[in-house]
Amino acid sequence: MSVKGRRLLLMGLLAIMAGCASSTAPDLPPGATRVVGTVHFYTIEGGFWAVKGDDGVVYEPVGGLGSAFQQENLRVTMVVKVRTDLVSIHMVGPIVEIIQIQKL
């Protein structure tokens, strides 16, 4: 798949994710969603840490994960906002701003 095709696919996925990210749960800020998943180090494009959600989506945190969470296969729960205004060279899934993260 061409780079342009991958970008279009990613933008479509981000639009879908943004629509699904809305939550009516009273404990979440507007536009935020809760993600439960597993931390992984991905070796593509120089390597980076991200969270593969139990929903199968790979969430790429803005600025990466803090050192306390950079542990392979670490289970976490986090509250995130999808950032459709940002792009990344990794192109693995939506870029997210972490509002809260905890080890499980």
C-alpha positions as CSV (number, residue, x, y, z in Angstrom):
1,M,0.0,0.0,0.0
2,S,1.3,3.4,-0.9
3,V,2.2,6.0,1.7
4,K,-0.8,8.1,0.5
5,G,-3.1,5.1,0.8
6,R,-1.9,4.4,4.3
7,R,-2.4,8.0,5.3
8,L,-6.0,8.0,4.0
9,L,-6.7,4.7,5.8
10,L,-5.3,6.2,9.0
11,M,-7.3,9.4,8.7
12,G,-10.5,7.3,8.2
13,L,-9.7,5.2,11.2
14,L,-9.0,8.3,13.3
15,A,-12.4,9.7,12.2
16,I,-14.2,6.5,13.2
17,M,-12.2,6.4,16.5
18,A,-13.1,10.0,17.3
19,G,-16.8,9.2,16.8
20,C,-16.6,6.1,19.0
21,A,-14.5,7.9,21.7
22,S,-17.4,9.9,23.0
23,S,-18.5,8.5,26.4
24,T,-21.5,9.3,28.5
25,A,-19.8,8.0,31.6
26,P,-19.9,10.7,34.3
27,D,-16.3,10.1,35.4
28,L,-14.8,10.9,32.1
29,P,-14.1,14.4,30.7
30,P,-16.0,15.3,27.5
31,G,-14.4,13.7,24.4
32,A,-12.4,11.2,26.5
33,T,-12.5,7.4,26.5
34,R,-11.2,4.7,28.8
35,V,-8.8,2.2,27.3
36,V,-7.6,-1.0,28.9
37,G,-4.6,-2.6,27.2
38,T,-1.0,-3.9,27.2
39,V,2.2,-1.8,26.7
40,H,4.4,-2.9,23.8
41,F,7.6,-1.6,22.3
42,Y,7.2,-1.4,18.5
43,T,10.5,-1.5,16.5
44,I,9.2,0.3,13.4
45,E,10.4,3.8,12.4
46,G,13.1,3.8,15.1
47,G,11.0,2.3,17.8
48,F,8.4,3.6,20.2
49,W,6.2,2.6,23.2
50,A,2.5,2.3,22.7
51,V,-0.6,0.6,24.2
52,K,-2.4,-2.1,22.3
53,G,-6.0,-1.9,23.6
54,D,-8.1,-4.9,24.5
55,D,-10.2,-3.6,21.6
56,G,-7.3,-4.5,19.2
57,V,-6.4,-0.8,18.5
58,V,-2.9,0.4,19.0
59,Y,-2.9,3.8,20.8
60,E,0.2,6.0,20.3
61,P,0.6,8.5,23.2
62,V,1.6,12.1,22.4
63,G,5.2,12.4,23.6
64,G,5.4,8.6,24.4
65,L,4.9,6.8,27.6
66,G,6.6,7.8,30.8
67,S,9.5,5.7,32.0
68,A,7.4,4.1,34.7
69,F,5.2,2.6,32.0
70,Q,7.9,1.5,29.6
71,Q,7.7,-2.2,30.5
72,E,6.9,-4.8,27.9
73,N,3.5,-6.5,28.5
74,L,2.6,-4.2,31.3
75,R,-1.2,-4.0,31.7
76,V,-2.6,-0.5,32.0
77,T,-5.9,1.4,32.1
78,M,-5.9,4.9,30.8
79,V,-8.2,7.8,30.0
80,V,-7.3,9.4,26.7
81,K,-8.4,11.9,24.1
82,V,-7.9,11.0,20.5
83,R,-5.9,13.8,18.8
84,T,-7.1,14.0,15.2
85,D,-5.1,17.2,14.8
86,L,-1.8,15.4,14.9
87,V,0.0,12.9,12.6
88,S,2.9,10.5,13.2
89,I,5.4,8.6,11.1
90,H,4.5,5.4,13.0
91,M,1.0,5.1,11.5
92,V,-0.1,2.2,13.8
93,G,-3.3,3.7,15.1
94,P,-4.7,6.9,16.7
95,I,-2.5,9.4,18.4
96,V,-3.8,10.0,21.9
97,E,-3.3,12.5,24.7
98,I,-3.1,10.6,28.0
99,I,-5.2,12.2,30.7
100,Q,-4.7,9.5,33.3
101,I,-2.8,6.2,33.3
102,Q,-2.5,3.5,35.9
103,K,-0.9,0.1,36.1
104,L,-3.3,-2.8,36.6
